[in-house]
Amino acid sequence: MKKVAVVGCGSYMDSGYGCPGEWRCLKAAALGDGKFDEPCQVVWFLKCQCPSRSTVSNASMAIKLSEIKPDKIYLSSCLANAKPDCPYRTAEELANMLKNKTGIEVVLGTHDYH
């Protein structure tokens, strides 16, 4: 079973912009729905906090402390498709930063649930 990590938008989760929390991302990973091509084990879930300065270093720390390097990192659908857009950086910029720091492929989005 592939091991994956998920980075969610803390603003969406905390402010009720249509994401009640990480359950939809976790469901999609467990079932292999949406952007997951097979059922996966989520080894860590990281909440991106505005203005996202610590997200990349927190991801590196999660890998180090958990001692589990995920096969892929997924940016949650609420982060990848945020409306209104994140005022600090695009999902593509965050994905590139994560990939450059960790060497792990980053996927934009997790599920298509409404």
N, CA, C and O atoms as CSV, one atom per row, in Angstrom:
chain,resi,resn,atom,element,x,y,z
A,1,MET,N,N,0.844,-1.172,0.000
A,1,MET,CA,C,0.000,0.000,0.000
A,1,MET,C,C,0.894,1.241,0.000
A,1,MET,O,O,1.839,1.336,0.784
A,2,LYS,N,N,0.589,2.181,-0.879
A,2,LYS,CA,C,1.354,3.418,-0.938
A,2,LYS,C,C,1.108,4.254,0.307
A,2,LYS,O,O,0.011,4.282,0.867
A,3,LYS,N,N,2.176,4.936,0.720
A,3,LYS,CA,C,2.093,5.857,1.842
A,3,LYS,C,C,2.059,7.274,1.278
A,3,LYS,O,O,2.886,7.639,0.442
A,4,VAL,N,N,1.106,8.061,1.738
A,4,VAL,CA,C,0.948,9.418,1.242
A,4,VAL,C,C,0.817,10.401,2.397
A,4,VAL,O,O,0.510,10.022,3.527
A,5,ALA,N,N,1.055,11.661,2.090
A,5,ALA,CA,C,0.837,12.750,3.034
A,5,ALA,C,C,-0.120,13.738,2.390
A,5,ALA,O,O,-0.186,13.846,1.165
A,6,VAL,N,N,-0.858,14.453,3.220
A,6,VAL,CA,C,-1.819,15.433,2.736
A,6,VAL,C,C,-1.539,16.761,3.426
A,6,VAL,O,O,-1.342,16.821,4.639
A,7,VAL,N,N,-1.526,17.828,2.624
A,7,VAL,CA,C,-1.416,19.185,3.157
A,7,VAL,C,C,-2.748,19.865,2.871
A,7,VAL,O,O,-3.134,20.025,1.713
A,8,GLY,N,N,-3.449,20.264,3.929
A,8,GLY,CA,C,-4.756,20.904,3.794
A,8,GLY,C,C,-4.684,22.394,4.069
A,8,GLY,O,O,-3.748,22.864,4.715
A,9,CYS,N,N,-5.654,23.129,3.589
A,9,CYS,CA,C,-5.740,24.572,3.808
A,9,CYS,C,C,-6.364,24.827,5.176
A,9,CYS,O,O,-7.551,24.572,5.379
A,10,GLY,N,N,-5.569,25.325,6.102
A,10,GLY,CA,C,-6.060,25.600,7.442
A,10,GLY,C,C,-7.179,26.626,7.460
A,10,GLY,O,O,-8.107,26.517,8.261
A,11,SER,N,N,-7.103,27.616,6.591
A,11,SER,CA,C,-8.139,28.644,6.528
A,11,SER,C,C,-9.480,28.046,6.128
A,11,SER,O,O,-10.507,28.364,6.728
A,12,TYR,N,N,-9.476,27.182,5.119
A,12,TYR,CA,C,-10.724,26.538,4.706
A,12,TYR,C,C,-11.280,25.664,5.816
A,12,TYR,O,O,-12.476,25.702,6.102
A,13,MET,N,N,-10.422,24.885,6.436
A,13,MET,CA,C,-10.900,23.989,7.488
A,13,MET,C,C,-11.412,24.754,8.698
A,13,MET,O,O,-12.429,24.383,9.286
A,14,ASP,N,N,-10.713,25.821,9.072
A,14,ASP,CA,C,-11.082,26.558,10.279
A,14,ASP,C,C,-12.217,27.550,10.068
A,14,ASP,O,O,-12.952,27.854,11.008
A,15,SER,N,N,-12.369,28.056,8.856
A,15,SER,CA,C,-13.324,29.125,8.609
A,15,SER,C,C,-14.612,28.679,7.944
A,15,SER,O,O,-15.506,29.496,7.723
A,16,GLY,N,N,-14.724,27.391,7.618
A,16,GLY,CA,C,-15.954,26.889,7.044
A,16,GLY,C,C,-16.219,27.312,5.616
A,16,GLY,O,O,-17.376,27.488,5.234
A,17,TYR,N,N,-15.172,27.482,4.810
A,17,TYR,CA,C,-15.353,27.852,3.406
A,17,TYR,C,C,-15.721,26.659,2.532
A,17,TYR,O,O,-15.366,26.640,1.354
A,18,GLY,N,N,-16.397,25.698,3.052
A,18,GLY,CA,C,-16.819,24.560,2.254
A,18,GLY,C,C,-16.080,23.287,2.575
A,18,GLY,O,O,-16.412,22.234,2.031
A,19,CYS,N,N,-15.074,23.350,3.455
A,19,CYS,CA,C,-14.351,22.141,3.871
A,19,CYS,C,C,-14.539,21.961,5.372
A,19,CYS,O,O,-14.014,22.750,6.158
A,20,PRO,N,N,-15.274,20.942,5.778
A,20,PRO,CA,C,-15.508,20.752,7.202
A,20,PRO,C,C,-14.310,20.145,7.925
A,20,PRO,O,O,-14.373,19.914,9.132
A,21,GLY,N,N,-13.254,19.891,7.228
A,21,GLY,CA,C,-12.087,19.252,7.829
A,21,GLY,C,C,-11.525,18.221,6.891
A,21,GLY,O,O,-11.917,18.132,5.728
A,22,GLU,N,N,-10.612,17.451,7.402
A,22,GLU,CA,C,-9.866,16.541,6.546
A,22,GLU,C,C,-10.583,15.243,6.197
A,22,GLU,O,O,-10.005,14.428,5.478
A,23,TRP,N,N,-11.781,15.004,6.651
A,23,TRP,CA,C,-12.421,13.706,6.438
A,23,TRP,C,C,-12.567,13.346,4.965
A,23,TRP,O,O,-12.427,12.175,4.614
A,24,ARG,N,N,-12.844,14.307,4.093
A,24,ARG,CA,C,-13.016,13.976,2.670
A,24,ARG,C,C,-11.699,13.548,2.040
A,24,ARG,O,O,-11.674,12.627,1.224
A,25,CYS,N,N,-10.611,14.202,2.407
A,25,CYS,CA,C,-9.291,13.803,1.897
A,25,CYS,C,C,-8.939,12.399,2.392
A,25,CYS,O,O,-8.439,11.568,1.633
A,26,LEU,N,N,-9.204,12.153,3.658
A,26,LEU,CA,C,-8.885,10.837,4.229
A,26,LEU,C,C,-9.748,9.742,3.604
A,26,LEU,O,O,-9.259,8.643,3.340
A,27,LYS,N,N,-11.015,10.030,3.367
A,27,LYS,CA,C,-11.913,9.066,2.718
A,27,LYS,C,C,-11.416,8.735,1.314
A,27,LYS,O,O,-11.340,7.564,0.941
A,28,ALA,N,N,-11.075,9.769,0.531
A,28,ALA,CA,C,-10.596,9.545,-0.834
A,28,ALA,C,C,-9.328,8.699,-0.831
A,28,ALA,O,O,-9.180,7.799,-1.658
A,29,ALA,N,N,-8.415,8.981,0.091
A,29,ALA,CA,C,-7.177,8.197,0.173
A,29,ALA,C,C,-7.481,6.743,0.528
A,29,ALA,O,O,-6.931,5.828,-0.084
A,30,ALA,N,N,-8.343,6.529,1.503
A,30,ALA,CA,C,-8.659,5.168,1.942
A,30,ALA,C,C,-9.333,4.347,0.850
A,30,ALA,O,O,-9.100,3.143,0.734
A,31,LEU,N,N,-10.176,5.008,0.044
A,31,LEU,CA,C,-10.920,4.298,-1.002
A,31,LEU,C,C,-10.228,4.300,-2.362
A,31,LEU,O,O,-10.627,3.560,-3.262
A,32,GLY,N,N,-9.198,5.124,-2.517
A,32,GLY,CA,C,-8.550,5.252,-3.821
A,32,GLY,C,C,-9.384,6.068,-4.783
A,32,GLY,O,O,-9.331,5.842,-5.992
A,33,ASP,N,N,-10.161,7.021,-4.265
A,33,ASP,CA,C,-11.019,7.892,-5.084
A,33,ASP,C,C,-10.275,9.162,-5.486
A,33,ASP,O,O,-9.182,9.445,-4.994
A,34,GLY,N,N,-10.889,9.914,-6.384
A,34,GLY,CA,C,-10.358,11.213,-6.765
A,34,GLY,C,C,-8.974,11.104,-7.385
A,34,GLY,O,O,-8.771,10.345,-8.333
A,35,LYS,N,N,-8.031,11.855,-6.856
A,35,LYS,CA,C,-6.668,11.879,-7.388
A,35,LYS,C,C,-5.823,10.693,-6.935
A,35,LYS,O,O,-4.700,10.519,-7.408
A,36,PHE,N,N,-6.345,9.880,-6.030
A,36,PHE,CA,C,-5.614,8.700,-5.563
A,36,PHE,C,C,-5.908,7.544,-6.513
A,36,PHE,O,O,-7.071,7.199,-6.722
A,37,ASP,N,N,-4.870,6.941,-7.091
A,37,ASP,CA,C,-5.075,5.883,-8.079
A,37,ASP,C,C,-5.286,4.514,-7.441
A,37,ASP,O,O,-5.545,3.538,-8.146
A,38,GLU,N,N,-5.180,4.431,-6.140
A,38,GLU,CA,C,-5.423,3.195,-5.398
A,38,GLU,C,C,-5.594,3.566,-3.928
A,38,GLU,O,O,-5.213,4.667,-3.531
A,39,PRO,N,N,-6.162,2.671,-3.107
A,39,PRO,CA,C,-6.239,2.967,-1.683
A,39,PRO,C,C,-4.839,3.207,-1.120
A,39,PRO,O,O,-3.897,2.482,-1.443
A,40,CYS,N,N,-4.714,4.224,-0.281
A,40,CYS,CA,C,-3.414,4.623,0.268
A,40,CYS,C,C,-3.503,4.791,1.777
A,40,CYS,O,O,-4.577,5.015,2.334
A,41,GLN,N,N,-2.361,4.677,2.416
A,41,GLN,CA,C,-2.256,4.943,3.846
A,41,GLN,C,C,-1.743,6.369,4.027
A,41,GLN,O,O,-0.670,6.711,3.531
A,42,VAL,N,N,-2.504,7.198,4.733
A,42,VAL,CA,C,-2.062,8.555,5.025
A,42,VAL,C,C,-1.154,8.485,6.250
A,42,VAL,O,O,-1.589,8.101,7.335
A,43,VAL,N,N,0.114,8.860,6.065
A,43,VAL,CA,C,1.086,8.763,7.157
A,43,VAL,C,C,1.206,10.063,7.943
A,43,VAL,O,O,1.645,10.048,9.093
A,44,TRP,N,N,0.828,11.172,7.349
A,44,TRP,CA,C,0.684,12.421,8.085
A,44,TRP,C,C,-0.198,13.390,7.322
A,44,TRP,O,O,-0.293,13.347,6.095
A,45,PHE,N,N,-0.845,14.271,8.087
A,45,PHE,CA,C,-1.726,15.312,7.557
A,45,PHE,C,C,-1.252,16.627,8.141
A,45,PHE,O,O,-1.186,16.783,9.361
A,46,LEU,N,N,-0.928,17.558,7.292
A,46,LEU,CA,C,-0.388,18.843,7.721
A,46,LEU,C,C,-1.351,19.948,7.338
A,46,LEU,O,O,-1.854,19.985,6.215
A,47,LYS,N,N,-1.602,20.834,8.259
A,47,LYS,CA,C,-2.484,21.966,8.023
A,47,LYS,C,C,-1.629,23.174,7.644
A,47,LYS,O,O,-0.794,23.617,8.433
A,48,CYS,N,N,-1.832,23.704,6.445
A,48,CYS,CA,C,-1.131,24.898,6.010
A,48,CYS,C,C,-1.768,26.085,6.734
A,48,CYS,O,O,-2.982,26.278,6.670
A,49,GLN,N,N,-0.954,26.869,7.415
A,49,GLN,CA,C,-1.462,28.018,8.152
A,49,GLN,C,C,-0.986,29.294,7.482
A,49,GLN,O,O,0.184,29.404,7.115
A,50,CYS,N,N,-1.868,30.245,7.322
A,50,CYS,CA,C,-1.513,31.526,6.711
A,50,CYS,C,C,-0.396,32.189,7.505
A,50,CYS,O,O,-0.438,32.199,8.735
A,51,PRO,N,N,0.583,32.731,6.834
A,51,PRO,CA,C,0.768,32.904,5.398
A,51,PRO,C,C,1.596,31.791,4.755
A,51,PRO,O,O,2.264,32.037,3.751
A,52,SER,N,N,1.571,30.631,5.279
A,52,SER,CA,C,2.202,29.410,4.757
A,52,SER,C,C,3.719,29.393,4.857
A,52,SER,O,O,4.368,28.575,4.207
A,53,ARG,N,N,4.289,30.273,5.651
A,53,ARG,CA,C,5.755,30.320,5.770
A,53,ARG,C,C,6.356,29.026,6.291
A,53,ARG,O,O,7.438,28.626,5.862
A,54,SER,N,N,5.670,28.373,7.207
A,54,SER,CA,C,6.252,27.193,7.854
A,54,SER,C,C,5.849,25.869,7.212
A,54,SER,O,O,6.304,24.815,7.657
A,55,THR,N,N,5.026,25.893,6.200
A,55,THR,CA,C,4.501,24.646,5.637
A,55,THR,C,C,5.596,23.727,5.110
A,55,THR,O,O,5.572,22.529,5.391
A,56,VAL,N,N,6.541,24.247,4.365
A,56,VAL,CA,C,7.596,23.409,3.792
A,56,VAL,C,C,8.496,22.847,4.889
A,56,VAL,O,O,8.825,21.661,4.873
A,57,SER,N,N,8.893,23.683,5.833
A,57,SER,CA,C,9.731,23.170,6.923
A,57,SER,C,C,8.956,22.197,7.807
A,57,SER,O,O,9.535,21.235,8.311
A,58,ASN,N,N,7.655,22.429,8.006
A,58,ASN,CA,C,6.844,21.493,8.784
A,58,ASN,C,C,6.717,20.143,8.078
A,58,ASN,O,O,6.695,19.101,8.732
A,59,ALA,N,N,6.634,20.157,6.751
A,59,ALA,CA,C,6.585,18.903,5.997
A,59,ALA,C,C,7.890,18.136,6.170
A,59,ALA,O,O,7.877,16.922,6.371
A,60,SER,N,N,9.002,18.830,6.093
A,60,SER,CA,C,10.302,18.179,6.302
A,60,SER,C,C,10.395,17.599,7.711
A,60,SER,O,O,10.908,16.498,7.907
A,61,MET,N,N,9.893,18.354,8.689
A,61,MET,CA,C,9.912,17.886,10.071
A,61,MET,C,C,8.997,16.673,10.248
A,61,MET,O,O,9.337,15.752,10.991
A,62,ALA,N,N,7.852,16.659,9.582
A,62,ALA,CA,C,6.936,15.519,9.667
A,62,ALA,C,C,7.607,14.251,9.137
A,62,ALA,O,O,7.458,13.174,9.715
A,63,ILE,N,N,8.339,14.387,8.046
A,63,ILE,CA,C,9.067,13.238,7.488
A,63,ILE,C,C,10.128,12.770,8.471
A,63,ILE,O,O,10.271,11.572,8.718
A,64,LYS,N,N,10.862,13.707,9.025
A,64,LYS,CA,C,11.939,13.361,9.951
A,64,LYS,C,C,11.399,12.720,11.229
A,64,LYS,O,O,11.886,11.669,11.647
A,65,LEU,N,N,10.408,13.338,11.845
A,65,LEU,CA,C,9.909,12.838,13.123
A,65,LEU,C,C,9.090,11.554,13.000
A,65,LEU,O,O,9.135,10.699,13.885
A,66,SER,N,N,8.339,11.419,11.898
A,66,SER,CA,C,7.553,10.199,11.715
A,66,SER,C,C,8.422,9.043,11.245
A,66,SER,O,O,8.052,7.876,11.372
A,67,GLU,N,N,9.598,9.393,10.692
A,67,GLU,CA,C,10.511,8.405,10.114
A,67,GLU,C,C,9.860,7.612,8.984
A,67,GLU,O,O,10.226,6.470,8.706
A,68,ILE,N,N,8.872,8.259,8.335
A,68,ILE,CA,C,8.190,7.656,7.190
A,68,ILE,C,C,8.184,8.685,6.065
A,68,ILE,O,O,7.586,9.753,6.191
A,69,LYS,N,N,8.848,8.357,4.974
A,69,LYS,CA,C,8.835,9.237,3.805
A,69,LYS,C,C,7.693,8.799,2.903
A,69,LYS,O,O,7.708,7.678,2.393
A,70,PRO,N,N,6.703,9.661,2.696
A,70,PRO,CA,C,5.576,9.272,1.841
A,70,PRO,C,C,6.003,9.118,0.385
A,70,PRO,O,O,6.978,9.719,-0.065
A,71,ASP,N,N,5.248,8.298,-0.336
A,71,ASP,CA,C,5.493,8.120,-1.765
A,71,ASP,C,C,5.082,9.369,-2.547
A,71,ASP,O,O,5.702,9.704,-3.556
A,72,LYS,N,N,4.039,10.053,-2.081
A,72,LYS,CA,C,3.553,11.279,-2.702
A,72,LYS,C,C,2.993,12.188,-1.622
A,72,LYS,O,O,2.559,11.737,-0.562
A,73,ILE,N,N,3.015,13.483,-1.922
A,73,ILE,CA,C,2.355,14.475,-1.080
A,73,ILE,C,C,1.199,15.038,-1.897
A,73,ILE,O,O,1.373,15.390,-3.063
A,74,TYR,N,N,0.035,15.121,-1.293
A,74,TYR,CA,C,-1.148,15.662,-1.956
A,74,TYR,C,C,-1.524,16.985,-1.315
A,74,TYR,O,O,-1.614,17.086,-0.091
A,75,LEU,N,N,-1.741,17.998,-2.138
A,75,LEU,CA,C,-2.334,19.231,-1.640
A,75,LEU,C,C,-3.839,19.036,-1.700
A,75,LEU,O,O,-4.381,18.710,-2.755
A,76,SER,N,N,-4.511,19.232,-0.588
A,76,SER,CA,C,-5.951,18.981,-0.521
A,76,SER,C,C,-6.697,19.751,-1.609
A,76,SER,O,O,-6.213,20.757,-2.127
A,77,SER,N,N,-7.874,19.257,-1.936
A,77,SER,CA,C,-8.684,19.941,-2.950
A,77,SER,C,C,-9.030,21.359,-2.518
A,77,SER,O,O,-9.089,22.260,-3.355
A,78,CYS,N,N,-9.262,21.576,-1.205
A,78,CYS,CA,C,-9.583,22.933,-0.744
A,78,CYS,C,C,-8.377,23.851,-0.858
A,78,CYS,O,O,-8.548,25.064,-0.983
A,79,LEU,N,N,-7.186,23.322,-0.821
A,79,LEU,CA,C,-5.979,24.142,-0.996
A,79,LEU,C,C,-5.690,24.329,-2.483
A,79,LEU,O,O,-5.398,25.441,-2.922
A,80,ALA,N,N,-5.769,23.265,-3.247
A,80,ALA,CA,C,-5.433,23.322,-4.674
A,80,ALA,C,C,-6.444,24.129,-5.482
A,80,ALA,O,O,-6.095,24.728,-6.499
A,81,ASN,N,N,-7.698,24.146,-5.030
A,81,ASN,CA,C,-8.769,24.816,-5.782
A,81,ASN,C,C,-9.419,25.927,-4.971
A,81,ASN,O,O,-10.606,26.200,-5.149
A,82,ALA,N,N,-8.679,26.562,-4.098
A,82,ALA,CA,C,-9.229,27.553,-3.173
A,82,ALA,C,C,-9.929,28.700,-3.913
A,82,ALA,O,O,-9.389,29.276,-4.857
A,83,LYS,N,N,-11.132,29.006,-3.459
A,83,LYS,CA,C,-11.890,30.166,-3.926
A,83,LYS,C,C,-12.464,30.831,-2.691
A,83,LYS,O,O,-13.351,30.237,-2.079
A,84,PRO,N,N,-12.045,31.988,-2.278
A,84,PRO,CA,C,-11.080,32.840,-2.960
A,84,PRO,C,C,-9.681,32.234,-2.910
A,84,PRO,O,O,-9.356,31.441,-2.027
A,85,ASP,N,N,-8.867,32.629,-3.878
A,85,ASP,CA,C,-7.498,32.112,-3.963
A,85,ASP,C,C,-6.692,32.508,-2.731
A,85,ASP,O,O,-6.983,33.504,-2.069
A,86,CYS,N,N,-5.684,31.714,-2.444
A,86,CYS,CA,C,-4.752,32.045,-1.371
A,86,CYS,C,C,-4.030,33.341,-1.740
A,86,CYS,O,O,-3.495,33.454,-2.843
A,87,PRO,N,N,-4.008,34.320,-0.833
A,87,PRO,CA,C,-3.335,35.583,-1.158
A,87,PRO,C,C,-1.810,35.518,-1.039
A,87,PRO,O,O,-1.123,36.477,-1.390
A,88,TYR,N,N,-1.282,34.407,-0.551
A,88,TYR,CA,C,0.148,34.321,-0.270
A,88,TYR,C,C,0.945,33.591,-1.346
A,88,TYR,O,O,2.073,33.981,-1.647
A,89,ARG,N,N,0.374,32.534,-1.932
A,89,ARG,CA,C,1.074,31.806,-2.998
A,89,ARG,C,C,0.068,30.881,-3.695
A,89,ARG,O,O,-0.964,30.521,-3.128
A,90,THR,N,N,0.389,30.513,-4.915
A,90,THR,CA,C,-0.478,29.588,-5.643
A,90,THR,C,C,-0.194,28.163,-5.186
A,90,THR,O,O,0.849,27.880,-4.597
A,91,ALA,N,N,-1.126,27.286,-5.464
A,91,ALA,CA,C,-0.928,25.873,-5.143
A,91,ALA,C,C,0.278,25.321,-5.897
A,91,ALA,O,O,1.024,24.499,-5.365
A,92,GLU,N,N,0.466,25.771,-7.124
A,92,GLU,CA,C,1.610,25.319,-7.920
A,92,GLU,C,C,2.930,25.752,-7.285
A,92,GLU,O,O,3.894,24.987,-7.264
A,93,GLU,N,N,2.971,26.983,-6.768
A,93,GLU,CA,C,4.183,27.456,-6.093
A,93,GLU,C,C,4.481,26.626,-4.843
A,93,GLU,O,O,5.624,26.236,-4.607
A,94,LEU,N,N,3.448,26.362,-4.051
A,94,LEU,CA,C,3.633,25.551,-2.849
A,94,LEU,C,C,4.073,24.139,-3.221
A,94,LEU,O,O,4.958,23.574,-2.579
A,95,ALA,N,N,3.461,23.570,-4.249
A,95,ALA,CA,C,3.837,22.230,-4.700
A,95,ALA,C,C,5.308,22.189,-5.115
A,95,ALA,O,O,6.030,21.259,-4.756
A,96,ASN,N,N,5.748,23.186,-5.862
A,96,ASN,CA,C,7.150,23.237,-6.289
A,96,ASN,C,C,8.091,23.381,-5.101
A,96,ASN,O,O,9.150,22.755,-5.068
A,97,MET,N,N,7.714,24.193,-4.136
A,97,MET,CA,C,8.537,24.367,-2.941
A,97,MET,C,C,8.659,23.049,-2.165
A,97,MET,O,O,9.745,22.679,-1.719
A,98,LEU,N,N,7.533,22.352,-2.013
A,98,LEU,CA,C,7.553,21.068,-1.302
A,98,LEU,C,C,8.397,20.041,-2.043
A,98,LEU,O,O,9.195,19.329,-1.432
A,99,LYS,N,N,8.220,19.965,-3.361
A,99,LYS,CA,C,8.985,18.998,-4.146
A,99,LYS,C,C,10.480,19.306,-4.106
A,99,LYS,O,O,11.296,18.394,-3.975
A,100,ASN,N,N,10.840,20.569,-4.217
A,100,ASN,CA,C,12.249,20.957,-4.185
A,100,ASN,C,C,12.893,20.632,-2.842
A,100,ASN,O,O,14.055,20.229,-2.793
A,101,LYS,N,N,12.151,20.803,-1.760
A,101,LYS,CA,C,12.692,20.563,-0.415
A,101,LYS,C,C,12.753,19.070,-0.081
A,101,LYS,O,O,13.721,18.604,0.519
A,102,THR,N,N,11.709,18.319,-0.475
A,102,THR,CA,C,11.607,16.913,-0.046
A,102,THR,C,C,12.003,15.909,-1.118
A,102,THR,O,O,12.354,14.773,-0.798
A,103,GLY,N,N,11.953,16.312,-2.390
A,103,GLY,CA,C,12.201,15.376,-3.478
A,103,GLY,C,C,11.030,14.452,-3.760
A,103,GLY,O,O,11.169,13.481,-4.504
A,104,ILE,N,N,9.882,14.744,-3.174
A,104,ILE,CA,C,8.692,13.900,-3.309
A,104,ILE,C,C,7.716,14.544,-4.285
A,104,ILE,O,O,7.497,15.755,-4.241
A,105,GLU,N,N,7.130,13.737,-5.166
A,105,GLU,CA,C,6.119,14.231,-6.105
A,105,GLU,C,C,4.942,14.808,-5.333
A,105,GLU,O,O,4.494,14.234,-4.341
A,106,VAL,N,N,4.443,15.958,-5.803
A,106,VAL,CA,C,3.303,16.611,-5.174
A,106,VAL,C,C,2.147,16.642,-6.165
A,106,VAL,O,O,2.308,17.052,-7.314
A,107,VAL,N,N,0.970,16.200,-5.700
A,107,VAL,CA,C,-0.231,16.142,-6.530
A,107,VAL,C,C,-1.175,17.257,-6.095
A,107,VAL,O,O,-1.394,17.464,-4.902
A,108,LEU,N,N,-1.728,17.970,-7.062
A,108,LEU,CA,C,-2.672,19.048,-6.765
A,108,LEU,C,C,-4.087,18.484,-6.672
A,108,LEU,O,O,-4.664,18.074,-7.679
A,109,GLY,N,N,-4.634,18.465,-5.483
A,109,GLY,CA,C,-5.990,17.992,-5.260
A,109,GLY,C,C,-6.040,16.590,-4.701
A,109,GLY,O,O,-5.091,15.818,-4.841
A,110,THR,N,N,-7.155,16.263,-4.066
A,110,THR,CA,C,-7.332,14.948,-3.468
A,110,THR,C,C,-8.628,14.272,-3.904
A,110,THR,O,O,-8.632,13.071,-4.176
A,111,HIS,N,N,-9.728,15.022,-3.975
A,111,HIS,CA,C,-11.030,14.397,-4.239
A,111,HIS,C,C,-11.910,15.321,-5.064
A,111,HIS,O,O,-11.590,16.490,-5.278
A,112,ASP,N,N,-13.031,14.764,-5.523
A,112,ASP,CA,C,-14.016,15.537,-6.275
A,112,ASP,C,C,-15.361,15.561,-5.559
A,112,ASP,O,O,-16.383,15.855,-6.178
A,113,TYR,N,N,-15.375,15.256,-4.261
A,113,TYR,CA,C,-16.619,15.243,-3.496
A,113,TYR,C,C,-17.171,16.652,-3.374
A,113,TYR,O,O,-16.414,17.622,-3.314
A,114,HIS,N,N,-18.494,16.761,-3.339
A,114,HIS,CA,C,-19.138,18.082,-3.193
A,114,HIS,C,C,-19.900,18.145,-1.906
A,114,HIS,O,O,-20.510,19.169,-1.599
